[in-house]
Each structure stands twice: as structure tokens, then as C-alpha cells.
Amino acid sequence: MELVANIWPIVDQMTGVVQRFLFRAYALDATDQEISTVLTTLARSDYRTAQVVKIPDNYQLSSEHGTMSGAVEVSTFNQYMHSIVEDTLAAAEKTFANMNNYGIGIDGPLIPEALKFPAEPYLVTTYLIELPSGELIPHVKAG
């Protein structure tokens, strides 16, 4: 069983700035190809029920108008995605239900291990373009 996730950075159509992303984790027991298929399929619509997460304040975007905390350009999100989402992954691990399976194995009681993301988690990123009306449009690559 592996923890995997969909990440949806929300890109302001007018500025190209990302100030928040959506996040949803899944526990899957599957091959990488199956995980890719599931996450990519879910990415088209599952963002509607995902958790909203603010870009951490230590990421700043500077311009001639000043400095904005908790904002990044798309290229910066791409470059630093794992560090941007690491606190979200850690927080998500704490919310998963404990599976108290008190069965008996050959060596004694079975104690389930808590679900944890691997050091390099399988993440699928789908950008959402936010229109001035507030509507979110998934930018899904054909393929």
C-alpha cells in the first residue's frame, strides 16, 4: 500500500501567480502505471473535493510593486514543489485512520504500520487556471 497524491496549483490567469494549491491523497496498492492512470483520471474533476492549501509564506514573489509572501510563479512552483508541499504531506499522514487490526500472526499480534508517504512520493500535478470569474479550468495534457 502506497500513499500517493494529486496536486492542483491554482494559477491566476491574469498574473500567472500561484498563491494556493489543492491537495488530495490516496492509498493505492498498484503498479506505477496503474497509479498514473488512476491519478490522471481523477485529476480532471477530483479537485472539487480536495483540500485548499496556501503557499507557505517563506516563498515570496518580488516585483516593482513590492514583495508578496505566499506567492510563486509557475516555474518556481515546478522547481520547489516537493518543499512547498512537504508540510502538507506530513499533516495529511496524521489524519489517516488508524487501522487497529488485532489479528494474530505467526510471530504474535499483528500491529499495522501507519500510512506514510515515501521519501519521493508519487505525485501528479495538474494546473488549474483561475479565470477572473473565479472559475477553475484544469490544464490537462493530452496523451
C-alpha positions as a Markdown table, in Angstrom:
| # | Residue | x | y | z |
|---|---|---|---|---|
| 1 | Met | 0.0 | 0.0 | 0.0 |
| 2 | Glu | 1.5 | 3.3 | -1.1 |
| 3 | Leu | 0.4 | 6.9 | -0.3 |
| 4 | Val | 0.1 | 9.0 | -3.5 |
| 5 | Ala | -1.4 | 12.4 | -4.2 |
| 6 | Asn | -2.9 | 14.7 | -6.7 |
| 7 | Ile | -1.7 | 18.3 | -6.5 |
| 8 | Trp | -3.5 | 21.2 | -8.3 |
| 9 | Pro | -1.7 | 24.5 | -8.2 |
| 10 | Ile | -4.2 | 27.3 | -8.9 |
| 11 | Val | -2.7 | 29.8 | -11.4 |
| 12 | Asp | -4.2 | 33.2 | -11.7 |
| 13 | Gln | -5.0 | 33.7 | -15.4 |
| 14 | Met | -4.2 | 37.4 | -15.3 |
| 15 | Thr | -0.9 | 37.3 | -13.5 |
| 16 | Gly | 0.4 | 33.7 | -13.7 |
| 17 | Val | 0.9 | 33.7 | -9.9 |
| 18 | Val | 0.2 | 30.7 | -7.7 |
| 19 | Gln | -0.9 | 31.5 | -4.1 |
| 20 | Arg | -2.6 | 28.3 | -3.2 |
| 21 | Phe | -2.9 | 24.7 | -4.4 |
| 22 | Leu | -5.4 | 21.9 | -3.9 |
| 23 | Phe | -4.3 | 18.5 | -2.4 |
| 24 | Arg | -5.8 | 15.1 | -2.2 |
| 25 | Ala | -4.1 | 11.9 | -1.0 |
| 26 | Tyr | -4.9 | 8.3 | -1.9 |
| 27 | Ala | -3.8 | 4.9 | -0.6 |
| 28 | Leu | -3.2 | 2.6 | -3.5 |
| 29 | Asp | -1.8 | -0.9 | -3.9 |
| 30 | Ala | -0.9 | -0.8 | -7.6 |
| 31 | Thr | 1.9 | -0.6 | -10.2 |
| 32 | Asp | 3.3 | 2.8 | -11.2 |
| 33 | Gln | 1.3 | 2.6 | -14.5 |
| 34 | Glu | -1.9 | 1.9 | -12.6 |
| 35 | Ile | -1.2 | 4.7 | -10.1 |
| 36 | Ser | -0.6 | 7.1 | -13.1 |
| 37 | Thr | -3.8 | 6.1 | -14.8 |
| 38 | Val | -5.9 | 6.5 | -11.6 |
| 39 | Leu | -4.4 | 9.8 | -10.5 |
| 40 | Thr | -4.5 | 11.3 | -14.0 |
| 41 | Thr | -8.1 | 10.3 | -14.5 |
| 42 | Leu | -9.1 | 11.7 | -11.1 |
| 43 | Ala | -7.2 | 14.9 | -11.7 |
| 44 | Arg | -9.8 | 16.0 | -14.2 |
| 45 | Ser | -12.5 | 16.5 | -11.6 |
| 46 | Asp | -11.5 | 15.4 | -8.1 |
| 47 | Tyr | -10.1 | 18.8 | -7.3 |
| 48 | Arg | -13.6 | 19.9 | -6.5 |
| 49 | Thr | -13.4 | 17.9 | -3.2 |
| 50 | Ala | -9.7 | 18.5 | -2.5 |
| 51 | Gln | -8.2 | 20.4 | 0.4 |
| 52 | Val | -7.2 | 24.0 | -0.2 |
| 53 | Val | -3.6 | 24.8 | 0.9 |
| 54 | Lys | -1.9 | 28.2 | 1.0 |
| 55 | Ile | 1.6 | 28.5 | -0.5 |
| 56 | Pro | 3.9 | 28.9 | 2.6 |
| 57 | Asp | 4.8 | 32.5 | 3.5 |
| 58 | Asn | 8.6 | 31.8 | 3.2 |
| 59 | Tyr | 8.0 | 31.7 | -0.6 |
| 60 | Gln | 8.0 | 35.3 | -1.9 |
| 61 | Leu | 7.4 | 37.0 | -5.2 |
| 62 | Ser | 9.1 | 40.4 | -5.7 |
| 63 | Ser | 8.2 | 42.9 | -8.3 |
| 64 | Glu | 8.3 | 46.7 | -8.9 |
| 65 | His | 5.1 | 46.9 | -6.8 |
| 66 | Gly | 6.7 | 45.2 | -3.7 |
| 67 | Thr | 7.0 | 41.7 | -2.2 |
| 68 | Met | 4.2 | 39.3 | -1.8 |
| 69 | Ser | 4.5 | 36.4 | 0.7 |
| 70 | Gly | 3.0 | 33.1 | -0.1 |
| 71 | Ala | 3.1 | 33.5 | -3.8 |
| 72 | Val | 5.2 | 31.9 | -6.6 |
| 73 | Glu | 5.4 | 31.9 | -10.3 |
| 74 | Val | 4.6 | 28.6 | -12.1 |
| 75 | Ser | 8.3 | 27.9 | -12.8 |
| 76 | Thr | 9.1 | 28.3 | -9.1 |
| 77 | Phe | 6.3 | 26.0 | -8.1 |
| 78 | Asn | 7.7 | 23.4 | -10.5 |
| 79 | Gln | 11.2 | 23.8 | -9.2 |
| 80 | Tyr | 10.4 | 23.7 | -5.5 |
| 81 | Met | 7.2 | 21.7 | -5.5 |
| 82 | His | 8.4 | 19.0 | -3.1 |
| 83 | Ser | 9.5 | 21.5 | -0.5 |
| 84 | Ile | 6.3 | 23.6 | -1.0 |
| 85 | Val | 4.1 | 20.5 | -0.3 |
| 86 | Glu | 6.2 | 18.7 | 2.3 |
| 87 | Asp | 4.3 | 20.1 | 5.3 |
| 88 | Thr | 1.0 | 19.3 | 3.6 |
| 89 | Leu | 2.1 | 15.7 | 3.1 |
| 90 | Ala | 3.2 | 15.4 | 6.8 |
| 91 | Ala | -0.1 | 16.9 | 8.0 |
| 92 | Ala | -2.1 | 14.5 | 5.8 |
| 93 | Glu | -0.3 | 11.5 | 7.3 |
| 94 | Lys | -1.6 | 12.4 | 10.7 |
| 95 | Thr | -5.2 | 12.5 | 9.5 |
| 96 | Phe | -5.4 | 8.9 | 8.2 |
| 97 | Ala | -7.4 | 6.5 | 10.2 |
| 98 | Asn | -5.5 | 4.1 | 12.4 |
| 99 | Met | -6.3 | 0.5 | 11.3 |
| 100 | Asn | -6.5 | -1.4 | 14.6 |
| 101 | Asn | -6.2 | -4.9 | 13.1 |
| 102 | Tyr | -5.6 | -7.0 | 16.2 |
| 103 | Gly | -5.2 | -10.3 | 14.3 |
| 104 | Ile | -2.6 | -12.9 | 15.3 |
| 105 | Gly | 0.3 | -13.7 | 13.0 |
| 106 | Ile | 2.9 | -16.4 | 13.2 |
| 107 | Asp | 5.1 | -14.2 | 15.4 |
| 108 | Gly | 2.3 | -12.8 | 17.6 |
| 109 | Pro | -0.2 | -9.9 | 17.3 |
| 110 | Leu | -0.3 | -8.0 | 14.1 |
| 111 | Ile | 0.4 | -4.3 | 14.6 |
| 112 | Pro | -0.4 | -2.3 | 11.4 |
| 113 | Glu | 2.1 | 0.3 | 10.3 |
| 114 | Ala | 0.9 | 3.9 | 9.9 |
| 115 | Leu | 0.5 | 5.0 | 6.3 |
| 116 | Lys | 3.4 | 7.3 | 5.3 |
| 117 | Phe | 4.4 | 9.0 | 2.1 |
| 118 | Pro | 7.7 | 7.6 | 0.7 |
| 119 | Ala | 10.7 | 9.9 | 0.6 |
| 120 | Glu | 9.9 | 10.5 | -3.1 |
| 121 | Pro | 6.2 | 10.3 | -3.2 |
| 122 | Tyr | 4.2 | 9.7 | -6.4 |
| 123 | Leu | 2.5 | 13.0 | -7.2 |
| 124 | Val | 0.5 | 14.0 | -10.2 |
| 125 | Thr | 0.4 | 17.8 | -10.8 |
| 126 | Thr | -2.4 | 19.3 | -12.8 |
| 127 | Tyr | -2.5 | 23.1 | -13.1 |
| 128 | Leu | -5.9 | 24.8 | -12.6 |
| 129 | Ile | -6.3 | 28.1 | -14.5 |
| 130 | Glu | -8.3 | 30.6 | -12.4 |
| 131 | Leu | -10.4 | 32.9 | -14.6 |
| 132 | Pro | -11.3 | 36.4 | -13.4 |
| 133 | Ser | -14.8 | 35.0 | -12.7 |
| 134 | Gly | -13.3 | 32.5 | -10.2 |
| 135 | Glu | -14.0 | 29.5 | -12.4 |
| 136 | Leu | -11.2 | 26.9 | -12.4 |
| 137 | Ile | -10.2 | 25.2 | -15.6 |
| 138 | Pro | -8.0 | 22.1 | -15.4 |
| 139 | His | -5.0 | 22.2 | -17.8 |
| 140 | Val | -4.8 | 18.5 | -18.6 |
| 141 | Lys | -2.2 | 17.5 | -21.2 |
| 142 | Ala | -3.4 | 15.3 | -24.0 |
| 143 | Gly | -1.8 | 11.9 | -24.1 |
